[in-house]
Amino acid sequence: MSAVAVVAGLAGWYVYDAMMAPGWMRDFGLDISARAKVLSVSSGETAFSTMQGREEPDSPYICFSRSADFDWDRVYFVASGGPIPNGLAALSWPEGTVQDINMRMANDPRYQVIAIERDGSVVEHGYYFTIWADLSELARANGFSRSEAAFTAESNGETFTVKPAQIGEDFPCS
């Protein structure tokens, strides 16, 4: 095998890996589309093709801990336009990340950020585009603990809006 093929393969994998959303983010997006309450649709069909052929969800709740099925303490959502709140920015991030995210969010309103923290360090983060769903109602300075990270979603047939769930005694995410 030539060195060119090896380098091209490694470069291709790097680009693929960098461009793909992490599995937890894809699962979160699928959960939003599966559990969204459709508010109004012009036809009698489901608003989003991701629902076709899928079984009905067990509840309307989006349990973030099911999507991010690894050890974490808090999840933070940064609304379009940013910037990253001071408390979240003060956590340990890879060098230069906070500045890069703030600059990107200030220049492009499509970007929202989900950051996952464990033991004072951001262990995962990613951009969640506004064309996928509006997460602005989830933006709060202290983020959500594992037991608080439960959401509901609505769709007007074009856009998903995700909101914090009202947690009751029969809450299925704890």
C-alpha positions as CSV (number, residue, x, y, z in Angstrom):
1,M,0.0,0.0,0.0
2,S,1.4,3.4,-0.9
3,A,2.1,6.1,1.6
4,V,-0.3,8.4,-0.4
5,A,-3.2,5.9,0.2
6,V,-2.4,5.7,3.9
7,V,-2.3,9.5,4.3
8,A,-5.5,9.9,2.2
9,G,-7.3,7.3,4.3
10,L,-6.2,8.9,7.6
11,A,-7.1,12.4,6.3
12,G,-10.5,11.1,5.2
13,W,-11.2,9.5,8.6
14,Y,-10.2,12.7,10.4
15,V,-12.5,14.7,8.2
16,Y,-15.4,12.2,8.6
17,D,-14.8,12.0,12.4
18,A,-14.7,15.8,12.8
19,M,-17.8,16.4,10.7
20,M,-20.0,13.7,12.3
21,A,-22.0,14.6,15.4
22,P,-21.2,12.3,18.3
23,G,-23.6,9.4,18.9
24,W,-25.1,11.0,22.0
25,M,-26.1,14.1,19.9
26,R,-27.6,12.0,17.1
27,D,-29.6,10.0,19.7
28,F,-30.8,13.2,21.4
29,G,-32.0,14.5,18.0
30,L,-33.8,11.3,17.2
31,D,-35.4,11.4,20.6
32,I,-36.6,15.0,19.9
33,S,-38.2,14.0,16.6
34,A,-39.7,10.8,18.1
35,R,-41.3,12.5,21.1
36,A,-42.3,15.9,19.7
37,K,-45.9,16.8,20.1
38,V,-47.0,18.0,16.6
39,L,-49.0,21.2,17.1
40,S,-50.2,21.7,13.6
41,V,-49.6,20.1,10.3
42,S,-51.2,20.8,7.0
43,S,-51.6,17.1,6.1
44,G,-52.6,14.2,8.3
45,E,-49.1,12.6,8.0
46,T,-46.3,12.9,10.5
47,A,-44.3,16.1,10.0
48,F,-40.9,14.5,10.0
49,S,-39.8,11.5,8.0
50,T,-37.7,10.3,10.9
51,M,-40.9,9.1,12.6
52,Q,-42.0,6.9,9.7
53,G,-41.8,3.2,10.6
54,R,-40.8,3.9,14.2
55,E,-42.8,2.6,17.1
56,E,-44.5,5.0,19.5
57,P,-42.3,6.3,22.3
58,D,-43.0,5.1,25.8
59,S,-43.5,8.7,27.1
60,P,-43.3,12.3,25.9
61,Y,-40.2,12.9,27.9
62,I,-36.7,13.2,26.4
63,C,-34.4,11.9,29.0
64,F,-30.9,13.3,28.1
65,S,-29.2,10.7,30.3
66,R,-30.5,8.0,27.9
67,S,-28.9,9.8,24.9
68,A,-25.6,10.6,26.8
69,D,-25.2,7.1,28.3
70,F,-21.9,7.7,30.0
71,D,-20.6,9.3,33.2
72,W,-21.4,13.0,33.5
73,D,-22.6,15.5,36.1
74,R,-24.3,18.4,34.2
75,V,-25.3,19.3,30.7
76,Y,-25.4,22.9,29.4
77,F,-27.2,24.4,26.5
78,V,-25.9,27.7,24.9
79,A,-28.5,29.5,22.8
80,S,-27.9,30.8,19.4
81,G,-25.7,33.9,19.4
82,G,-23.9,32.9,22.6
83,P,-21.7,33.6,24.3
84,I,-20.9,30.8,26.6
85,P,-22.0,31.8,30.1
86,N,-19.2,32.7,32.6
87,G,-19.8,29.7,34.9
88,L,-19.6,27.3,32.0
89,A,-16.6,29.1,30.4
90,A,-14.8,28.8,33.8
91,L,-14.8,25.0,33.6
92,S,-11.8,23.2,32.2
93,W,-12.0,23.1,28.4
94,P,-9.5,22.1,25.7
95,E,-7.3,25.2,25.1
96,G,-8.8,27.8,22.9
97,T,-12.2,26.1,22.7
98,V,-14.3,28.7,24.5
99,Q,-12.9,31.6,22.4
100,D,-13.5,29.6,19.2
101,I,-17.1,28.7,20.1
102,N,-17.9,32.3,21.2
103,M,-16.5,33.7,17.9
104,R,-18.3,31.1,15.8
105,M,-21.6,31.7,17.6
106,A,-21.3,35.5,17.4
107,N,-20.8,35.3,13.6
108,D,-23.4,32.7,12.7
109,P,-26.9,32.5,14.3
110,R,-27.3,28.8,13.2
111,Y,-25.0,27.6,16.1
112,Q,-26.1,26.4,19.5
113,V,-23.9,24.4,21.8
114,I,-24.4,21.5,24.1
115,A,-21.6,21.0,26.6
116,I,-21.4,18.0,29.0
117,E,-19.4,18.4,32.3
118,R,-17.9,15.9,34.6
119,D,-15.8,16.8,37.7
120,G,-15.3,20.4,36.6
121,S,-14.2,19.6,33.0
122,V,-16.1,19.7,29.8
123,V,-15.9,16.1,28.6
124,E,-18.0,16.4,25.5
125,H,-19.4,19.3,23.5
126,G,-20.9,19.9,20.1
127,Y,-22.8,22.3,17.9
128,Y,-26.5,21.7,17.6
129,F,-27.8,23.7,14.7
130,T,-31.0,25.7,14.9
131,I,-32.3,24.1,11.8
132,W,-32.5,20.8,13.8
133,A,-34.3,22.3,16.8
134,D,-34.5,25.4,18.9
135,L,-32.8,24.8,22.2
136,S,-33.0,28.4,23.5
137,E,-35.5,27.5,26.3
138,L,-32.9,25.1,27.7
139,A,-30.2,27.8,28.1
140,R,-29.6,28.5,31.8
141,A,-26.5,29.4,33.7
142,N,-26.3,26.3,35.9
143,G,-27.3,23.8,33.2
144,F,-29.1,20.6,34.2
145,S,-28.0,17.7,36.4
146,R,-28.7,14.1,35.3
147,S,-32.0,14.1,37.3
148,E,-33.1,17.5,35.9
149,A,-32.1,16.8,32.2
150,A,-35.6,15.9,31.0
151,F,-37.3,17.8,28.2
152,T,-40.4,17.9,26.0
153,A,-40.5,18.9,22.4
154,E,-43.1,20.5,20.2
155,S,-43.3,20.8,16.4
156,N,-45.2,23.2,14.3
157,G,-44.6,21.0,11.3
158,E,-41.4,22.8,10.4
159,T,-39.4,23.5,13.6
160,F,-38.8,21.6,16.8
161,T,-38.8,23.6,20.1
162,V,-37.4,21.8,23.1
163,K,-38.4,22.8,26.7
164,P,-37.6,21.7,30.2
165,A,-40.1,19.1,31.4
166,Q,-42.3,19.7,34.4
167,I,-41.1,16.9,36.7
168,G,-43.7,15.1,38.7
169,E,-43.8,12.1,40.9
170,D,-44.4,9.7,38.0
171,F,-41.4,11.0,36.2
172,P,-39.7,8.3,34.0
173,C,-36.2,9.8,33.7
174,S,-34.9,9.6,37.2
